[in-house]
Amino acid sequence: MKKHALILALALAALTQTALAPCAQAETHWARSWNASPVAAAPDRRPPTLKDVTVRQVVRVSAGGDRFRLRLSNEYGPVAARIGRVRIVQLADDGKPVPGTARDLTFDGSTGAVLAPEAPLLSDPVDLALPALSRLSISLYLPDEVADPTIHLLGLSSGWIAPGDQTAAAELTNPVLVTQRILISGIDVQRAEPGRVIVTLGDSITDGANGTRDADRRWPDLLAARLQAAGLTSVAVANAGISGNRILKPKPGLGVAALARFDRDVLAVPGATDVIVLEGVNDFGMAWRDHDPQPPTPADLIAGYRQIITRAHAGGLKVRLATILPYKDANYWSEQGEATRQALNAWIRTSGEADGVIDFDAVMRDPAEPLKLAAAYDSGDHLHPNDAGFRAMADAIDLTPYR
């Protein structure tokens, strides 16, 4: 009898394991598909008063997914911020809502939420499949004043602030235009396969400064479109560029240094597998313009690059370093800064310490005057590319490592 009972128990255990097997196979993965690295709003760059208002913003995801969640950020807010309601709707190419896609987000099952001081907040997953490169309208209702909002300064996308709770309105009444990202910092998509997530760590060139607003023509945007067109549909791009950012030092309103934000803005990005680094020109450009008594040396900045490589590798990420673009005739160009740029680019090209190199300098320089941006790629300030320049940068990136 005992023998029969043992056989029966073993049979039941085998059936239980078989029944559970599909659950293991159904494992899903989160991946950051849109990103705006948060910063503290400088006193002269704060948005209009945020009290009893709806803030509506539009974002474009890179890779698609079966579900998604929203990351809100109060990371530079000294006090809690209350969210009354969040509503998201997918937009068609003409900017109109796609029927049947409106969703009220929840946070632990509630429509409202409180963002703790100096902290982010993730929404509950939303059961709405997002196609790659699709646009979302995000409407936040803020019932109480948010005096020190966490923002992303260079949104390059039209947003609006309107009185009262208009989260469900197709068109806002009495809206005021804003171009900052306010309290939103990420969209994660959920999918069956892990794929890849490329984080682009950089400054205003990565942030898209002087590009066309509402056109999604930053070089990371164009890279995302190239990946999708090449059939690399499981590769997402998370833009971690911050205008004015530096590798070694912070600057009020322009973010903490890249070394200080690396863990949050790169290593902690859901699904991150790769990082492209284009940063450094502000370190020596600002230092020589502002008469810094201790301007960074090439050795200082190379040490910074090495830390980024070491920490990325420790986190399991591949690193590709990009050479620094020409910038002669920009308002902070100097011979000393140019010497630093040349030394850094030589090290990036030859050191072999990163997993790869993207030679943006070679692509973007004027063949006749290689210290300058090519005129066809210059937005006019001799530092930032125009839309054609951003396209050339995206097109210069070898997609082979992401296949």
C-alpha positions in Angstrom: 0.0 0.0 0.0 2.8 2.4 0.9 4.5 1.6 -2.4 1.3 2.5 -4.3 1.0 5.7 -2.4 4.6 6.6 -3.2 4.1 6.0 -6.9 0.9 8.1 -6.9 2.8 11.0 -5.1 5.6 10.9 -7.7 3.1 10.9 -10.5 1.3 13.9 -9.1 4.6 15.7 -8.6 5.5 15.1 -12.3 2.1 16.3 -13.4 2.5 19.5 -11.3 5.9 20.2 -12.8 4.5 19.7 -16.3 1.7 22.1 -15.6 4.0 24.7 -14.2 6.5 24.5 -17.1 4.5 26.9 -19.4 4.6 29.5 -16.7 8.4 29.5 -16.8 8.4 29.7 -20.5 6.0 32.7 -20.3 8.6 34.9 -18.6 8.6 38.5 -19.8 11.1 41.3 -19.8 10.9 45.1 -19.2 12.9 47.4 -21.5 13.2 51.2 -21.4 11.7 52.4 -24.7 11.6 56.2 -24.1 13.7 58.2 -21.6 14.3 61.7 -20.4 17.0 62.0 -17.7 15.7 64.2 -14.9 17.3 67.4 -13.6 16.5 70.0 -11.0 14.7 73.0 -12.4 16.9 76.1 -12.1 15.0 79.1 -10.7 14.9 80.9 -14.0 13.8 77.8 -15.9 10.9 76.5 -14.0 7.6 75.9 -15.7 4.5 78.0 -15.0 2.7 77.4 -11.7 1.7 73.8 -11.3 -1.4 73.8 -9.1 -4.9 72.5 -10.2 -3.6 72.0 -13.7 -3.3 69.3 -16.4 0.1 68.9 -17.9 0.0 67.2 -21.3 3.2 65.9 -23.0 3.9 63.7 -26.1 6.6 61.1 -26.3 7.7 58.6 -28.9 8.8 55.1 -27.9 11.6 53.3 -29.7 10.8 49.6 -29.5 7.3 48.2 -29.1 5.9 45.9 -26.4 2.8 44.0 -25.2 2.3 46.2 -22.1 4.0 49.3 -20.8 4.4 51.3 -17.6 5.2 55.0 -16.9 8.1 56.2 -14.8 7.4 59.5 -13.0 10.2 61.4 -11.2 10.2 63.7 -8.1 14.0 63.0 -7.7 14.8 66.7 -7.3 11.7 67.6 -5.4 12.3 68.3 -1.7 8.6 67.6 -0.7 6.0 65.0 -1.9 4.1 65.7 -5.0 0.5 64.5 -5.4 -0.8 63.2 -8.8 -4.6 63.3 -9.1 -4.9 61.3 -12.3 -2.8 60.1 -15.3 -4.3 59.4 -18.6 -2.5 58.1 -21.7 -3.7 57.7 -25.2 -1.8 56.5 -28.4 -1.6 59.1 -31.2 -2.0 58.5 -34.9 0.4 60.0 -37.4 -1.9 63.0 -37.7 -1.7 63.6 -34.0 -5.3 62.5 -33.2 -6.0 59.9 -30.6 -6.3 56.3 -31.8 -9.8 55.1 -30.9 -9.8 52.5 -28.1 -6.3 53.3 -26.7 -7.1 55.7 -23.9 -6.1 54.3 -20.5 -6.3 55.7 -16.9 -3.1 54.7 -15.2 -3.1 53.2 -11.7 -0.5 53.1 -9.0 -0.9 50.1 -6.7 -4.5 50.0 -8.0 -5.4 53.6 -7.3 -5.8 56.3 -9.9 -4.0 58.9 -7.8 -0.5 58.7 -6.3 2.0 60.5 -4.2 5.5 60.9 -5.4 7.8 60.7 -2.4 10.4 63.4 -2.0 13.6 62.8 -4.1 12.2 59.6 -5.5 10.7 58.1 -8.7 7.5 56.2 -9.0 6.4 53.5 -11.5 2.8 53.0 -12.6 1.1 49.6 -12.7 1.5 47.8 -16.0 -0.9 49.0 -18.7 -2.6 46.4 -20.9 -2.1 48.1 -24.2 0.3 46.9 -26.9 2.5 49.7 -28.2 3.9 49.5 -31.8 7.5 50.5 -32.3 8.0 54.3 -32.9 4.4 55.0 -31.8 3.6 58.3 -30.0 1.8 58.6 -26.7 0.0 61.6 -25.2 0.5 61.7 -21.4 -1.8 63.9 -19.3 -1.1 64.5 -15.6 -3.5 66.2 -13.3 -1.8 68.0 -10.4 -4.3 69.1 -7.8 -1.8 70.6 -5.4 1.1 72.9 -6.1 4.3 71.3 -7.2 6.7 74.2 -6.4 10.0 72.4 -7.3 9.2 70.0 -10.2 11.7 67.6 -11.5 12.1 68.3 -15.2 14.0 67.5 -18.3 14.9 71.0 -19.7 15.2 70.3 -23.4 12.1 68.5 -24.3 12.1 69.4 -28.0 8.4 68.5 -28.0 5.3 70.7 -27.6 3.5 70.2 -24.3 0.8 72.1 -22.6 -0.4 73.2 -19.2 -4.1 73.8 -18.8 -6.4 74.7 -15.8 -8.2 72.0 -13.9 -8.5 68.3 -14.6 -8.6 68.0 -18.4 -6.9 64.6 -18.6 -9.9 63.1 -20.5 -10.3 66.1 -22.9 -9.4 65.5 -26.6 -8.5 69.2 -26.9 -7.4 71.3 -24.0 -9.1 74.6 -23.0 -6.8 77.6 -22.5 -3.5 75.7 -22.7 -0.1 77.3 -22.3 2.8 75.9 -24.4 5.8 74.4 -22.6 8.7 72.4 -24.1 10.2 70.9 -20.9 9.5 67.4 -19.7 7.7 67.8 -16.4 7.7 64.9 -13.9 7.9 62.2 -16.6 11.2 60.3 -17.1 10.6 57.0 -18.8 8.3 54.5 -20.6 9.2 50.8 -20.2 7.7 48.2 -22.5 7.1 44.5 -21.6 7.9 41.8 -24.1 8.5 38.1 -24.3 12.2 38.4 -25.4 14.8 40.5 -23.6 16.3 42.0 -26.7 18.7 44.9 -26.2 18.5 48.4 -24.8 21.1 51.0 -26.0 21.5 53.9 -23.6 22.9 57.0 -25.2 24.8 59.0 -22.5 25.7 62.5 -23.5 25.1 66.3 -23.5 23.1 68.7 -25.6 24.3 67.1 -28.9 22.6 63.8 -27.8 19.7 65.8 -26.3 19.0 67.2 -29.8 19.7 70.9 -29.2 18.9 73.1 -32.2 17.0 70.2 -33.9 13.5 70.7 -35.2 10.9 70.6 -32.5 8.2 67.9 -32.6 10.1 66.0 -35.3 12.0 63.3 -33.3 15.2 64.0 -35.2 17.8 63.7 -32.4 20.5 61.2 -33.5 19.2 58.6 -30.9 15.7 59.0 -32.4 17.1 58.4 -35.9 19.1 55.5 -34.7 16.0 53.9 -33.2 14.2 54.3 -36.6 17.2 52.7 -38.4 17.2 49.7 -36.1 13.5 49.1 -36.7 14.0 49.5 -40.5 16.8 47.0 -40.4 14.6 44.4 -38.7 16.2 44.8 -35.3 12.8 45.3 -33.7 13.8 44.1 -30.3 16.4 46.8 -29.9 15.3 49.9 -27.9 17.1 53.2 -27.5 17.0 55.2 -24.2 18.2 58.7 -24.6 20.2 59.8 -21.5 21.5 63.1 -22.9 21.3 66.2 -20.8 22.0 69.6 -22.3 25.1 71.2 -20.7 26.1 68.0 -19.0 29.7 67.2 -18.2 31.6 64.1 -17.3 33.4 65.4 -14.2 31.4 68.3 -12.7 27.8 69.2 -12.2 26.3 72.5 -13.2 23.0 73.9 -11.7 20.1 73.3 -14.0 22.1 71.1 -16.3 22.3 67.9 -14.3 24.8 66.2 -12.1 28.0 65.0 -13.7 27.9 61.9 -15.9 30.0 60.0 -13.4 27.5 60.9 -10.6 24.3 59.9 -12.6 25.7 56.9 -14.4 24.2 54.3 -12.0 20.7 55.8 -12.3 20.7 56.9 -15.9 22.5 53.9 -17.4 23.0 50.9 -15.1 19.5 51.1 -13.6 17.7 51.4 -16.9 15.5 48.4 -17.4 16.9 46.0 -19.9 20.1 48.0 -20.5 22.7 46.0 -22.5 24.8 48.7 -24.3 25.8 52.3 -23.8 27.1 54.8 -26.4 29.1 57.7 -24.7 29.4 61.1 -26.4 30.4 63.5 -23.8 33.3 65.8 -22.7 33.2 68.9 -24.9 31.4 70.9 -22.1 34.1 69.9 -19.6 36.9 71.7 -21.4 34.8 74.1 -23.4 33.1 75.6 -20.3 36.3 75.5 -18.2 38.4 77.6 -20.6 35.5 80.0 -21.3 34.8 80.5 -17.6 38.4 80.8 -16.6 38.3 77.8 -14.4 41.5 77.8 -12.3 41.7 74.1 -12.6 40.5 73.1 -16.2 40.4 69.4 -16.7 43.4 67.8 -18.4 43.1 65.0 -21.0 44.3 62.7 -18.2 41.4 63.8 -16.0 38.8 63.1 -18.7 40.4 59.8 -19.7 40.2 58.7 -16.1 36.5 59.6 -16.3 36.0 57.5 -19.5 37.8 54.6 -17.8 35.5 54.8 -14.9 32.5 54.7 -17.2 33.9 51.7 -19.0 34.7 49.9 -15.8 31.3 50.4 -14.2 29.5 49.5 -17.4 31.4 46.3 -17.7 30.8 45.5 -14.1 27.1 45.9 -14.8 27.3 43.6 -17.9 27.0 46.4 -20.5 29.0 46.9 -23.7 30.5 50.3 -24.2 31.1 52.2 -27.4 32.9 55.6 -27.1 32.2 58.3 -29.6 34.8 60.9 -30.7 34.0 64.5 -29.8 32.7 66.6 -32.7 34.6 69.6 -34.1 33.6 72.9 -32.5 35.9 75.7 -33.8 34.1 79.1 -33.8 31.7 77.9 -31.1 31.3 80.5 -28.3 33.6 78.5 -26.0 36.2 77.3 -28.4 39.8 77.8 -27.4 43.2 76.5 -28.5 43.7 74.8 -25.1 40.3 73.2 -25.4 41.0 72.1 -29.0 44.3 70.4 -27.8 42.3 68.5 -25.2 39.8 67.4 -27.8 42.5 66.1 -30.1 44.1 64.2 -27.2 40.8 62.7 -26.2 39.9 61.6 -29.7 43.3 60.1 -30.2 42.9 58.0 -27.0 39.3 57.0 -27.9 40.4 55.8 -31.3 43.5 53.9 -30.2 43.2 52.8 -26.6 41.1 49.7 -27.3 39.6 49.9 -23.8 36.0 50.3 -24.9 34.1 47.6 -26.8 34.0 49.8 -29.9 34.4 53.3 -31.3 32.0 55.6 -33.2 34.1 58.2 -35.0 31.6 61.1 -35.1 34.5 63.6 -35.5 35.5 62.0 -38.9 31.9 62.0 -40.1 31.0 65.6 -39.1 34.1 67.6 -39.8 34.7 69.9 -42.7 37.2 68.2 -45.0 38.8 71.6 -45.9 38.8 72.8 -42.2 38.7 69.8 -40.0 38.5 71.8 -36.8 35.1 72.9 -37.9 31.8 71.2 -38.4 30.9 70.7 -42.0 28.7 73.6 -43.1 26.0 71.2 -44.3 25.8 69.8 -40.8 26.1 73.0 -38.7 23.0 74.3 -37.0 24.6 77.8 -37.0 26.3 77.9 -33.6 29.3 75.8 -34.8 28.8 73.3 -31.9 25.4 71.6 -32.4 24.5 69.7 -35.6 21.3 70.5 -37.6 18.8 67.8 -38.6 21.0 66.7 -41.5 23.9 66.4 -39.1 21.9 64.3 -36.6 21.0 62.1 -39.6 24.7 61.7 -40.6 25.5 60.7 -37.0 22.8 58.1 -36.8 23.8 56.7 -40.2 27.4 56.4 -39.1 26.7 53.9 -36.4 27.4 50.3 -37.3 24.4 48.2 -36.4 26.3 44.9 -36.4 27.0 44.9 -32.6 23.3 45.1 -31.9 22.2 42.1 -34.1 
